Amino acid sequence: MNDSGPRLQARSKIRLEIDGEPVFGQGREELLRLIQKETLINAAAKAMGIPYRKAWTYIDAMEILQRRARRRVSPVPVFPLPAVESKAAA
């Protein structure tokens, strides 16, 4: 079967946000991969064609929002505890 018509492709992009602020997306993923490869933020920024300051702003925003999210999430589920009566009070 030889189709010369257009091919239908499904694509999606995922972006993680905290309180409506982007934390992680395709551009930030690319930046982190390039930093890992190049070992320097400046080299990664140049490879992406963005200024060093913008790359640093992305990294700083990811760190700030990650810290903010960690403070909100309790590592242990919080359930109301039943009241415990002391025997001394009885």
C-alpha positions as CSV (number, residue, x, y, z in Angstrom):
1,M,0.0,0.0,0.0
2,N,1.6,3.3,-1.1
3,D,0.0,6.4,0.5
4,S,1.3,9.7,-0.7
5,G,-1.2,11.7,1.5
6,P,-0.5,13.5,4.8
7,R,0.3,11.3,7.8
8,L,-1.6,11.9,11.0
9,Q,0.6,12.0,14.1
10,A,-0.4,12.5,17.7
11,R,1.9,14.7,19.8
12,S,1.7,16.3,23.2
13,K,3.8,18.5,25.4
14,I,3.8,18.2,29.1
15,R,4.7,21.1,31.4
16,L,4.7,20.9,35.2
17,E,3.5,23.9,37.1
18,I,3.1,24.9,40.7
19,D,0.6,27.6,41.4
20,G,0.5,28.4,37.7
21,E,4.2,28.9,37.4
22,P,6.1,26.6,35.1
23,V,8.6,24.4,36.9
24,F,9.6,22.0,34.2
25,G,9.0,21.6,30.5
26,Q,10.7,20.8,27.2
27,G,13.1,23.8,27.2
28,R,14.2,23.3,30.8
29,E,14.7,19.6,30.2
30,E,16.9,20.4,27.2
31,L,18.8,22.9,29.3
32,L,19.5,20.3,32.1
33,R,20.5,17.7,29.5
34,L,22.9,20.1,27.9
35,I,24.4,21.1,31.3
36,Q,25.0,17.5,32.0
37,K,26.7,17.1,28.6
38,E,28.6,20.3,28.6
39,T,29.2,20.5,32.4
40,L,28.9,24.3,32.2
41,I,25.8,26.4,32.3
42,N,27.3,29.0,29.9
43,A,28.2,26.3,27.3
44,A,24.7,24.8,27.6
45,A,23.1,28.2,27.2
46,K,25.2,28.9,24.1
47,A,24.2,25.5,22.6
48,M,20.5,26.4,23.1
49,G,21.0,29.9,21.7
50,I,19.9,31.6,24.9
51,P,21.7,34.1,27.1
52,Y,23.5,32.8,30.3
53,R,21.2,35.0,32.4
54,K,18.1,33.3,31.0
55,A,19.5,29.8,31.6
56,W,20.4,30.8,35.2
57,T,16.9,32.2,35.7
58,Y,15.4,28.9,34.5
59,I,17.6,26.9,37.0
60,D,16.9,29.3,39.8
61,A,13.1,29.2,39.2
62,M,13.1,25.4,39.2
63,E,15.0,25.3,42.5
64,I,12.8,27.9,44.2
65,L,9.6,26.2,43.1
66,Q,10.9,22.8,44.1
67,R,11.7,24.0,47.6
68,R,8.3,25.6,47.9
69,A,6.6,22.3,46.8
70,R,8.7,20.3,49.3
71,R,7.5,22.5,52.2
72,R,3.9,21.8,51.2
73,V,4.2,18.1,51.0
74,S,4.5,16.2,54.2
75,P,6.5,13.0,54.0
76,V,4.2,11.4,56.4
77,P,0.4,11.4,55.8
78,V,-1.3,13.7,58.3
79,F,-4.3,12.2,59.9
80,P,-6.2,13.5,62.9
81,L,-5.1,11.5,66.0
82,P,-7.6,10.3,68.6
83,A,-7.5,12.1,71.9
84,V,-5.4,10.2,74.4
85,E,-6.4,10.5,78.1
86,S,-3.8,10.5,80.7
87,K,-4.3,8.0,83.6
88,A,-3.0,10.6,86.0
89,A,-5.9,12.9,85.1
90,A,-8.4,10.1,85.8
